[in-house]
Amino acid sequence: MPLSEAEVQSALQQVVDPNTGKDLVATRSVKNVKVSGADVSLEVELAYPGKSQFEPIRRHVTQVLKAAGAASVSANVSSKVVPHAVQRGVKLIPGIKNIIAVASGKGGVGKSTVTVNLALALAAEGASVGVLDADIYGPSQPMMLGIAGRPESKDGRRLEPMEGHGLQAISIGFLIDVDTPMVWRGPMVTQALEQLLRDTRWRELDYLVVDLPPGTGDIQLTLAQKVPVTGAVIVTTPQDIALIDARKGLKMFEKVGIPILGVVENMSTYVCPKCGHESHIFGSGGAEKLCRDYGTELLGQLPLDMAIREHADSGKPTVVADPEGRVAEIYRAIARRCAVKIGESQRDTTAKFPKIVVQNT
């Protein structure tokens, strides 16, 4: 029995993407529907990188359409990441579609480890990803990504990004000896950040993940005023003293008009490897309360696990060292949620408008 395109669209409204919580028609993900009698072909285009989700979504689409009367279904699922809106008055950087800032008010909460695993998780889902280590005083991404050596400059002006585990990366740590302290005042530090960002020849990144230093000082202010940030992720532990500073970081981004993608609670619980007993060493419920107070989302909770630290120290972070493990699964869920929230935000349309030049003739 032949199907109409309206019947196909109606059936696809039953397919809810578990990552967005919305059906494929509502998110305008369905493209190029072709109906020939009882044969249906279509494309599903996700607005976020979700390689691990392609096959489950394809199966669900096929199942729903066959239940609606389709004899055969050809469904292709893919992703397309586009640039999204940033702060007013700040222009996008060539070669970078979206910038995610990862911040914490306090040091020692595992922000750099979250940054590198978030970046690797986005890459594992099919995105082109870079990491900018904005912690000028304490760069840690070279060690965490297992990258040694100095970046090259092919044109004598811009640096080529270093590469590790499929990520493009730049850090002041690539340009100085590991034992050299950066005894610099604020203006030099902010200038270094801008040079690392703008004088690196990034190659068509869907996302650049920026590892910020702790606090709300010069670097954060420069980022807010001059760097086109699509959204920010706040990292904290459940401990009250960490949450006090996390609130400051969150409010800082709110003040400068950068959307908060959500909060990641690190060191949430500790499970004893011998007896399996679960302990809340740093307290519990802190990040949930923070999210309720500020109307933001708890993106995920990560355990206090020695393996996470060992993986990062060895230059093979958890997402690549144990890709099928529980912790890597949590990181991938956090990454997809960040990407979904960016995908649902306002798209950047500045590239669609022509430049108007006034000349005397």
C-alpha positions in Angstrom: 0.0 0.0 0.0 1.6 3.3 -1.0 2.6 5.9 1.6 2.3 9.7 1.4 5.0 12.0 2.6 2.6 13.4 5.2 2.2 9.8 6.6 6.0 9.5 6.7 6.4 12.8 8.5 3.7 11.8 11.0 5.4 8.5 11.7 8.8 10.2 12.2 7.2 12.4 15.0 7.3 9.2 17.0 11.1 9.0 16.8 12.4 10.9 19.8 16.1 11.6 19.9 17.2 10.6 23.4 19.9 13.3 23.4 17.6 16.2 22.7 14.4 14.8 24.1 12.6 16.0 21.0 11.3 14.2 17.9 13.2 14.4 14.6 10.5 16.5 12.9 10.4 19.1 15.7 14.2 19.5 15.5 14.1 19.7 11.6 16.5 16.8 11.4 14.7 15.1 8.6 15.9 15.9 5.1 15.3 14.8 1.5 12.3 12.5 2.1 11.5 10.5 -1.0 8.5 8.2 -1.2 8.0 5.8 -4.1 4.9 3.6 -3.5 5.8 1.8 -0.3 9.5 2.5 -0.5 10.9 5.4 1.6 14.3 7.0 1.6 15.4 9.9 3.8 18.3 11.5 5.6 18.5 12.4 9.3 21.0 15.3 10.0 21.8 15.8 13.6 23.0 19.3 14.8 25.6 17.7 17.1 28.3 15.1 16.6 26.8 11.8 17.6 28.5 9.0 15.7 27.6 6.5 18.4 23.9 7.5 18.0 23.7 7.0 14.2 22.9 3.3 14.2 20.3 3.3 17.1 18.5 6.3 15.5 18.6 4.6 12.0 17.1 1.4 13.5 14.4 3.3 15.3 13.5 5.3 12.1 13.3 2.1 10.1 11.2 0.3 12.7 8.7 3.2 12.9 8.3 3.6 9.1 7.9 -0.2 8.6 5.2 -0.2 11.3 3.5 2.6 9.3 3.4 0.5 6.2 6.7 1.0 4.4 8.0 -2.0 2.5 11.6 -0.8 2.5 13.4 2.0 4.2 16.7 3.6 3.3 17.7 5.9 6.1 21.1 7.7 6.3 22.0 9.4 9.6 24.8 12.0 9.8 25.9 15.1 11.7 26.5 18.7 10.7 28.0 21.2 13.1 27.6 24.9 12.3 28.8 28.1 13.9 26.6 29.5 16.6 26.1 33.0 18.1 28.7 34.4 20.5 28.9 37.6 22.6 27.9 40.8 20.8 30.6 42.7 19.1 33.0 39.8 19.0 33.8 38.2 15.6 34.3 34.5 14.9 37.8 33.3 14.3 38.6 31.8 10.9 38.8 28.0 11.1 36.8 27.7 14.3 33.0 27.2 14.4 32.4 27.0 18.1 34.5 27.7 21.3 33.7 26.0 24.6 35.4 27.5 27.7 36.0 25.1 30.6 36.3 27.0 33.8 36.4 26.6 37.6 36.6 29.1 40.4 39.1 27.1 42.3 42.2 25.1 41.3 42.6 21.4 42.0 39.0 20.3 41.0 40.2 18.4 37.9 39.3 21.0 35.3 42.1 20.2 32.9 41.3 16.5 33.1 37.7 17.3 32.3 38.8 19.6 29.4 40.9 17.0 27.6 38.4 14.2 28.1 35.5 16.4 26.9 37.6 17.3 23.8 38.4 13.6 23.1 34.8 12.6 23.7 33.6 15.2 21.1 36.2 13.9 18.7 35.1 10.3 19.4 31.6 11.3 18.3 32.9 12.5 15.0 33.8 16.2 15.5 36.9 18.0 14.5 38.3 19.3 17.8 41.1 21.4 19.1 42.3 22.3 22.6 43.7 25.6 23.7 45.6 25.5 27.0 44.9 29.0 28.4 46.6 28.3 31.7 49.7 30.2 31.0 51.2 29.8 34.5 50.4 26.1 34.8 50.0 24.5 31.4 49.1 20.8 31.7 47.7 19.8 28.3 51.0 18.9 26.7 51.5 16.2 29.4 47.9 15.0 29.4 47.9 14.7 25.6 51.3 13.0 25.6 52.7 15.6 23.1 56.4 16.6 23.1 58.4 19.0 20.9 57.9 22.5 19.5 55.2 23.7 17.1 56.4 24.6 13.5 55.6 27.7 11.5 55.3 27.2 7.8 54.6 30.8 6.8 56.9 32.4 9.5 53.8 34.1 11.0 51.5 31.5 12.5 52.1 28.3 14.4 50.9 24.9 13.3 48.9 23.2 16.0 50.5 20.2 17.7 48.5 16.9 17.4 47.7 14.2 19.9 45.0 11.5 19.8 43.4 13.2 16.8 43.2 16.6 18.5 44.8 19.8 17.4 46.4 21.5 20.4 48.4 24.6 21.4 49.8 25.5 24.7 52.5 27.8 26.1 53.9 24.6 27.4 55.0 23.7 23.9 57.1 26.9 23.7 59.0 26.8 27.0 61.0 24.2 29.0 58.9 22.2 31.4 60.8 23.7 34.4 60.6 27.3 33.3 58.2 29.4 35.4 56.2 32.1 33.7 57.0 35.1 35.8 54.7 37.4 33.9 52.3 40.2 34.8 48.7 40.2 33.7 49.1 42.2 30.4 51.8 39.8 29.1 49.6 36.8 30.0 46.6 38.1 28.2 48.7 39.0 25.2 50.1 35.4 25.2 46.5 34.0 25.3 45.4 36.1 22.3 48.5 35.2 20.3 48.1 31.5 21.0 44.5 31.7 19.9 44.8 33.9 16.8 48.3 33.1 15.6 47.6 29.3 15.4 46.6 28.0 12.0 43.6 26.0 13.2 42.3 23.6 10.6 38.5 23.8 10.3 37.5 23.0 13.9 33.9 22.2 14.9 34.9 22.9 18.5 37.8 24.5 20.2 37.8 23.6 23.9 39.6 26.1 26.1 41.2 25.0 29.3 41.0 28.2 31.5 43.1 28.8 34.6 41.2 28.9 37.9 39.7 32.2 39.1 38.0 35.2 37.6 41.0 37.4 36.6 42.8 38.8 33.6 42.6 35.7 31.3 38.9 35.2 32.0 38.2 38.9 31.3 40.1 38.8 28.0 38.2 35.7 27.0 34.9 37.3 27.8 35.7 40.5 25.9 37.7 39.5 22.9 37.3 35.7 22.3 34.0 34.5 20.6 32.8 32.0 23.2 29.8 29.8 22.3 29.3 28.5 25.8 31.0 27.7 29.1 31.2 24.6 31.3 31.8 25.0 35.0 33.8 22.3 36.8 33.5 21.8 40.6 33.6 19.2 43.3 30.8 18.7 45.8 32.8 20.4 48.5 31.3 23.6 49.8 34.6 25.5 49.5 34.8 24.6 45.8 31.2 25.5 45.2 31.6 29.0 46.6 34.2 29.7 43.8 32.2 27.8 41.2 29.3 30.2 41.8 31.7 33.2 41.2 32.8 31.7 37.9 29.2 31.0 36.8 28.1 34.5 37.7 31.1 36.0 35.8 30.0 34.3 32.5 26.4 35.4 33.1 27.6 39.1 33.5 29.5 39.1 30.2 26.7 37.4 28.2 28.3 34.0 27.7 25.8 31.1 28.0 26.4 28.5 30.6 26.2 25.0 29.0 26.1 23.4 32.5 28.1 22.1 35.4 30.3 19.0 35.7 30.7 17.6 39.2 34.1 16.0 39.5 35.2 13.6 42.3 31.5 13.0 43.1 31.8 9.7 44.8 34.5 7.2 45.7 33.9 3.5 45.2 36.4 1.3 47.2 38.0 -1.1 44.8 38.2 -3.8 47.5 34.8 -3.8 49.1 32.7 -1.8 46.7 31.5 0.6 49.4 30.6 4.1 47.9 31.6 7.2 49.9 30.9 10.8 49.3 34.3 12.0 50.4 33.7 15.7 49.4 30.1 15.8 50.3 27.0 15.3 48.1 24.3 17.3 46.3 26.4 20.5 46.0 26.4 20.7 42.2 22.7 19.8 42.0 21.9 22.7 44.4 24.2 25.1 42.4 22.3 24.1 39.2 18.9 24.7 40.8 19.9 28.1 42.2 21.1 29.3 38.8 18.7 27.5 36.5 21.4 25.5 34.7 22.0 21.8 34.0 24.1 19.2 35.8 25.9 17.7 32.8 27.4 14.8 34.6 29.0 13.5 37.7 32.4 11.8 37.6 33.8 9.5 40.3 37.0 10.0 42.3 39.0 7.3 40.5 42.7 6.7 40.6 42.6 5.4 37.0 41.4 8.9 35.7 44.5 10.5 37.2 46.8 7.7 36.0 45.5 7.9 32.5 45.9 11.7 32.3 49.5 11.6 33.8 50.5 9.0 31.2 49.4 11.1 28.3 46.5 8.8 27.4 43.3 10.3 29.0 40.5 8.0 30.0 38.4 8.4 26.8 41.2 6.9 24.7 42.8 4.7 27.4 39.5 2.9 28.3 37.0 3.9 25.6 34.5 1.2 26.6 34.7 1.9 30.3 32.0 3.6 32.6 34.0 6.8 33.0 34.5 7.3 29.2 30.8 6.7 28.8 30.1 9.5 31.3 32.4 11.9 29.4 30.8 11.0 26.1 27.4 11.7 27.5 28.6 15.1 28.9 30.2 15.9 25.4 27.0 15.1 23.6 24.9 17.1 26.0 27.2 20.2 25.5 27.0 19.8 21.7 23.2 19.4 21.8 22.8 22.6 23.8 25.1 24.4 21.4 23.2 22.9 18.5 19.9 24.3 19.9 21.3 27.8 20.4 21.0 30.6 17.9 23.1 30.1 14.8 25.7 32.7 13.7 24.4 34.4 10.6 27.2 37.1 10.2 28.8 35.1 7.3 25.5 35.3 5.3 25.5 39.1 5.1 27.6 40.8 2.5 30.2 43.3 3.5 29.2 46.9 2.5 32.1 49.0 1.4 31.6 52.8 0.8 33.9 54.3 -1.8 34.3 57.7 -3.3 33.9 57.4 -7.1 
